[in-house]
Amino acid sequence: MDSRTPRPREAPALAALPIDADYLRSTMVDLLRVPSPSGRTDAVMQLIGNLITELGVPFTLTRRGLLRARVTGRSETVRRAVVVHADTIGCMVKRLKDDGRLEVVPVGSHSARFSEGAHVTILTDDPVRVYTGTVLPLLSSGHTYGDEIDTQGVGWHQVEVRVDEPVASATDLTALGIQVGDFVALDADPRITPSGYVKSRHLDDKAGLAACLAALKAVTESSADLPVAAELLVTIGEEVGFGATHGFDPEIAELVAVDNAVVAEGQQSLETTANVGMMDMTGPFDYHLSRRLLRLADGAGIPVRRDVYRHYRSDAAPALEAGVEARAALLGVGVESSHGHERTHLDGLLALARLLTVYLQSDLTFAEWDRRPEGPLDDFPSDSVQPAPREVVHPHA
């Protein structure tokens, strides 16, 4: 039996730093208004770089365009990373149709059901030639097709993009500079209600990114004394499965992904709280780090929920698959109808940002052990005492 004593809980509790709610709100809206489907993220990364520059935080970009911002701590070695993605779902032109419409395929995993009726921005290879349009079902007029519009199937082969230009042929589209392989961004159309709900496409993960930037602002402006240096890694391929595959400091011991927390029937996540994912489709997150985030939230009086997600993965998965040797956990902004007509709440975003400030002010999960890549069994930390095996008595003995 392992006789080591349990590790003590957080004491004393850490206080959350004040979050600039107006900054979080305006930053989120600015991010949402810049199209950034996976594969076409240069413009939004320019915006993010400008925002971080205004905060006075140094950062670098990798060859592929991932952004790494660094905040210093008492230990100069970067030991933890907060990872969030700036790319979104979208579409790409598959074919120029003979009637002047566009056949499209999805970028990222999302249903055509939620794209029907969406306003879109068509991004050509020429940055000056940007066009608008609408995703429509093939049978889009009830006055023409009658009840057939209700029986048409759902799928990407059942929709097309109507371009807001005088086009009636594939030749007309070519003359505009539209080509196969052009990106088609679903317009976000962000709206914030008087009761604090945020309705928009692409809250996954631009709402989470705004919360991260608001937390970064709070940490830098307060000159908080951080035990270890940390980095904010903004990735650009999460929606297609290869977001956080590189860019980490080699000494990273902890990785916290910030992403969408699924709000739906059968889920525990809420729009108005911070949310900790205990497991997703790739498996459980780190036992100790996940539960430590929950304790930090409780100690700071931050509302938090814990949840398990079936059809979901975040930036933590590609990072671990790429061989990052770090504890990994997931923090989420509660998003209702994710990858569809999304909604969240400002209260949840503020809770998430506050929890991030508490986490950054805390030491590593196991302060001594996690500062080294390996060690002997006697030093390996345990969060609980293993129960002694029970004696099994055979009934016929």
C-alpha positions in Angstrom: 0.0 0.0 0.0 1.1 3.5 -0.7 1.5 5.2 2.7 2.3 8.7 1.5 0.1 11.4 2.9 -2.3 13.4 0.8 -1.0 16.7 -0.6 -2.5 19.7 1.3 -5.2 21.8 -0.3 -4.6 25.4 -1.5 -4.1 27.6 1.5 -4.5 30.5 1.7 -7.0 31.0 -1.1 -6.0 33.2 -3.9 -8.1 36.2 -4.9 -9.1 36.9 -8.5 -7.9 40.1 -10.1 -10.5 42.6 -11.3 -11.5 42.2 -14.9 -12.2 45.1 -17.2 -15.6 44.0 -18.5 -15.8 46.7 -21.1 -12.5 45.6 -22.5 -13.6 42.0 -22.6 -16.8 42.9 -24.4 -15.3 45.2 -27.0 -12.4 42.9 -27.7 -14.7 40.0 -28.2 -16.8 41.9 -30.7 -13.7 43.2 -32.6 -12.4 39.6 -32.9 -15.8 38.3 -34.0 -16.0 40.8 -36.8 -12.7 39.7 -38.4 -13.2 36.6 -40.6 -10.8 33.8 -39.7 -11.8 30.3 -41.0 -9.0 27.7 -40.5 -6.4 28.3 -43.2 -7.2 32.1 -43.6 -6.2 33.6 -40.2 -3.6 36.2 -41.0 -6.0 39.2 -40.5 -7.2 38.1 -37.1 -3.7 37.3 -35.9 -2.7 40.9 -36.9 -5.5 42.2 -34.7 -4.5 39.9 -31.8 -0.9 41.0 -32.1 -1.9 44.7 -32.0 -4.1 44.0 -28.9 -1.2 42.3 -27.1 1.2 45.0 -28.1 -1.1 47.6 -26.5 -0.9 45.6 -23.3 2.9 45.8 -23.4 3.4 42.1 -23.5 6.2 40.7 -25.7 5.3 38.0 -28.2 6.7 36.1 -31.2 5.1 34.2 -34.1 6.1 30.8 -35.3 6.7 30.1 -39.0 3.1 28.9 -39.4 1.7 31.9 -37.6 1.0 30.7 -34.0 1.4 33.6 -31.5 3.3 33.2 -28.3 3.0 35.9 -25.7 5.0 35.7 -22.4 4.4 37.1 -18.9 7.3 36.8 -16.5 7.3 35.3 -13.1 9.7 34.7 -10.1 11.0 31.7 -12.1 12.1 32.9 -15.5 11.7 29.5 -17.0 8.3 29.2 -18.8 6.5 26.4 -16.9 2.9 26.8 -17.9 0.9 27.7 -21.0 -2.7 28.8 -21.6 -3.8 27.8 -25.1 -6.7 29.2 -27.1 -7.5 29.2 -30.8 -8.4 32.1 -33.1 -9.5 30.0 -36.1 -13.2 29.2 -36.8 -15.3 26.9 -38.8 -16.1 28.1 -42.4 -16.3 27.0 -46.0 -14.3 26.7 -49.2 -15.4 27.0 -52.8 -15.6 23.5 -54.4 -17.0 24.4 -57.8 -18.1 27.4 -59.8 -21.6 26.5 -61.0 -23.0 27.1 -64.4 -25.8 29.3 -63.0 -23.4 31.7 -61.2 -23.8 30.0 -57.8 -21.0 28.5 -55.7 -20.8 24.9 -54.4 -19.0 24.9 -51.1 -17.6 22.3 -48.7 -17.1 22.8 -44.9 -13.8 23.8 -43.3 -14.0 22.2 -39.9 -16.8 20.0 -38.6 -20.2 21.6 -38.8 -23.6 20.9 -40.3 -25.0 22.6 -43.4 -28.3 22.7 -41.4 -26.9 25.7 -39.4 -25.4 27.4 -42.4 -28.6 27.7 -44.4 -29.5 31.4 -44.5 -26.0 32.6 -43.3 -24.5 35.7 -44.7 -21.0 35.1 -45.8 -17.8 36.9 -46.9 -16.0 35.4 -50.0 -12.3 35.9 -49.7 -10.4 35.7 -53.0 -6.7 35.6 -53.6 -6.8 39.3 -54.3 -7.3 41.0 -50.9 -9.1 43.9 -52.6 -11.7 41.6 -54.2 -13.9 40.6 -51.3 -17.5 39.7 -51.9 -20.6 39.0 -49.9 -23.2 36.3 -50.3 -25.7 34.0 -48.7 -25.8 30.3 -48.1 -29.1 29.0 -49.5 -30.7 25.5 -49.9 -31.0 24.5 -53.6 -34.8 24.9 -53.3 -35.0 28.2 -51.6 -38.2 29.7 -52.8 -41.5 28.5 -51.4 -43.4 30.4 -54.1 -41.6 28.2 -56.7 -41.1 24.9 -55.0 -44.0 24.8 -52.5 -43.8 21.9 -50.0 -40.7 20.6 -51.7 -38.6 23.1 -49.6 -39.7 21.2 -46.5 -38.7 17.7 -47.8 -35.4 18.6 -49.3 -32.5 16.8 -47.6 -29.8 18.3 -45.3 -26.2 18.3 -46.3 -23.5 20.3 -48.0 -24.5 18.9 -51.4 -28.0 20.5 -50.7 -26.8 24.1 -50.4 -25.1 26.7 -52.5 -23.8 30.3 -52.1 -25.6 33.1 -53.9 -23.1 35.8 -54.7 -24.2 39.4 -54.3 -23.0 40.4 -57.7 -24.6 40.4 -61.2 -23.5 36.9 -62.1 -25.3 34.2 -64.1 -22.5 31.8 -65.1 -19.2 30.3 -64.1 -17.5 32.7 -66.5 -19.0 35.7 -64.6 -17.6 34.3 -61.4 -14.2 33.9 -62.9 -14.3 37.5 -64.1 -14.8 38.6 -60.5 -11.6 36.7 -59.5 -13.5 34.0 -57.6 -11.8 30.6 -57.9 -12.0 27.0 -56.6 -10.3 27.0 -53.2 -11.4 30.5 -52.1 -12.4 30.7 -48.5 -16.0 31.5 -47.6 -16.3 32.9 -44.1 -19.6 32.7 -42.2 -20.4 36.2 -40.9 -20.5 36.3 -37.1 -23.2 39.0 -36.7 -22.5 39.5 -32.9 -25.3 40.8 -30.7 -25.3 41.4 -26.9 -28.7 41.5 -25.2 -29.6 43.8 -22.3 -29.6 40.7 -20.0 -26.0 39.9 -20.9 -26.4 37.1 -23.4 -24.0 37.1 -26.4 -25.4 35.7 -29.7 -23.0 35.2 -32.5 -21.3 32.6 -34.7 -17.7 31.8 -33.8 -18.0 32.3 -30.0 -16.0 29.1 -30.2 -13.4 30.3 -29.6 -13.3 34.0 -29.9 -15.3 34.5 -26.7 -12.6 32.3 -25.0 -9.9 34.3 -26.6 -11.4 37.6 -25.4 -11.5 36.2 -21.8 -7.8 35.2 -22.1 -6.9 38.7 -23.3 -8.9 40.3 -20.5 -7.1 38.1 -18.0 -3.8 39.0 -19.5 -4.7 42.7 -19.2 -5.6 42.2 -15.6 -2.3 40.4 -14.8 -0.1 43.0 -16.5 -1.8 46.1 -15.2 -1.8 44.8 -11.6 1.9 43.8 -11.8 0.9 40.6 -10.1 3.7 38.6 -8.6 3.5 35.3 -10.6 5.4 32.3 -9.2 6.3 31.0 -12.6 6.5 32.6 -16.1 3.6 31.7 -18.4 2.8 32.0 -22.1 -0.4 32.5 -24.0 -0.4 30.5 -27.1 -2.9 31.5 -29.8 -3.3 28.7 -32.3 -4.8 28.8 -35.9 -5.8 25.2 -36.8 -7.8 23.8 -33.9 -11.0 23.5 -35.9 -9.3 21.1 -38.3 -7.4 19.2 -35.7 -3.8 20.5 -35.7 -3.9 23.6 -33.5 -1.4 23.2 -30.7 1.0 20.9 -32.4 4.0 23.1 -31.8 5.2 26.4 -30.4 5.5 25.4 -26.7 8.5 26.3 -24.6 10.3 23.0 -23.9 10.1 23.4 -20.2 6.3 23.6 -20.1 4.9 21.6 -17.2 1.2 22.6 -17.3 -1.1 23.2 -20.3 -4.6 24.7 -19.9 -6.7 24.8 -23.0 -9.4 27.4 -23.1 -12.2 26.5 -25.5 -16.0 26.0 -25.9 -17.8 24.2 -23.0 -20.8 22.4 -24.4 -24.2 23.6 -23.1 -26.9 21.2 -24.0 -29.3 18.6 -22.7 -27.4 16.1 -20.6 -24.4 18.4 -20.0 -23.4 20.2 -16.8 -21.8 23.2 -18.4 -23.5 26.6 -18.1 -23.3 29.8 -20.0 -23.0 31.8 -16.8 -20.1 30.0 -15.1 -16.6 28.9 -15.8 -16.4 25.2 -16.7 -13.8 22.5 -16.2 -13.8 19.6 -18.7 -12.9 16.4 -16.9 -12.8 14.3 -20.1 -13.4 14.6 -23.8 -13.4 12.1 -26.7 -9.7 11.7 -26.4 -9.7 10.7 -22.8 -9.5 12.1 -19.3 -7.6 15.3 -18.5 -4.9 15.4 -15.8 -6.5 14.4 -12.6 -4.5 16.7 -10.3 -4.5 19.8 -12.5 -8.3 19.6 -13.2 -9.2 19.3 -9.6 -6.8 22.0 -8.6 -8.5 24.4 -11.0 -11.8 23.5 -9.3 -10.3 24.2 -5.8 -8.8 27.5 -7.0 -12.3 28.6 -8.3 -14.0 27.5 -5.0 -11.4 29.4 -3.0 -11.9 32.6 -5.0 -15.7 32.3 -5.0 -15.9 31.9 -8.7 -18.9 29.9 -10.0 -17.6 26.8 -11.8 -19.1 23.6 -13.2 -17.4 20.3 -14.2 -18.4 18.3 -17.2 -17.6 15.5 -19.6 -17.8 15.8 -23.4 -18.5 13.0 -25.9 -18.0 14.5 -29.4 -15.4 17.1 -28.6 -11.6 17.8 -28.5 -9.6 20.9 -27.9 -6.1 22.2 -28.4 -4.9 19.9 -25.6 -5.3 16.8 -27.8 -2.9 17.7 -30.6 -0.4 19.1 -28.1 -0.3 15.8 -26.2 -0.3 13.8 -29.4 2.7 15.9 -30.6 4.6 14.8 -27.5 4.3 17.7 -25.1 5.2 16.3 -21.7 2.8 18.4 -19.5 -0.2 18.1 -17.3 -3.2 19.1 -19.4 -6.6 20.5 -18.4 -9.5 22.2 -20.1 -11.3 25.4 -19.1 -14.4 26.3 -21.1 -16.7 29.2 -21.8 -20.3 27.8 -21.8 -21.6 27.9 -25.4 -25.2 26.9 -26.2 -25.7 25.3 -29.7 -22.0 25.1 -30.4 -21.0 25.3 -34.1 -24.6 26.3 -34.8 -26.4 29.5 -33.7 -24.2 30.0 -30.7 -24.9 31.8 -27.4 -23.1 32.5 -24.2 -23.3 35.0 -21.4 -21.0 37.8 -20.2 -21.1 36.5 -16.6 -19.5 33.2 -17.7 -16.8 35.1 -19.6 -16.0 37.2 -16.6 -15.9 34.1 -14.4 -13.5 32.4 -16.8 -11.2 35.4 -17.0 -11.2 35.7 -13.2 -10.3 32.0 -12.8 -7.4 32.4 -15.3 -6.0 35.3 -13.1 -6.2 33.0 -10.1 -4.5 30.2 -11.9 -1.7 32.4 -13.2 -1.1 33.6 -9.6 -0.8 30.1 -8.3 2.3 27.8 -8.2 2.6 24.6 -10.2 0.3 21.8 -9.2 3.2 20.1 -7.5 5.7 22.9 -7.0 8.9 20.9 -6.7 8.1 17.8 -8.8 6.7 19.7 -11.8 9.8 21.8 -12.1 11.8 18.7 -13.3 11.1 16.3 -16.2 11.6 13.1 -14.2 12.5 11.7 -10.8 12.4 8.7 -8.5 9.2 6.9 -7.4 9.7 8.0 -3.7 9.4 11.7 -4.8 6.4 11.1 -7.1 3.5 13.2 -5.7 0.2 11.7 -4.8 -3.1 13.5 -4.2 -4.6 10.7 -2.2 -3.8 7.6 -0.2 -4.5 4.4 -2.1 -6.9 2.1 -0.2 -5.6 -1.2 1.2 -6.7 -4.2 -0.8 -9.6 -6.0 0.8 -9.3 -9.6 1.7 -11.5 -11.8 -0.5 -13.0 -14.8 1.2 -14.2 -17.6 -1.1 -17.8 -18.5 -0.1 -17.0 -22.3 -0.2 -13.7 -22.1 1.8 
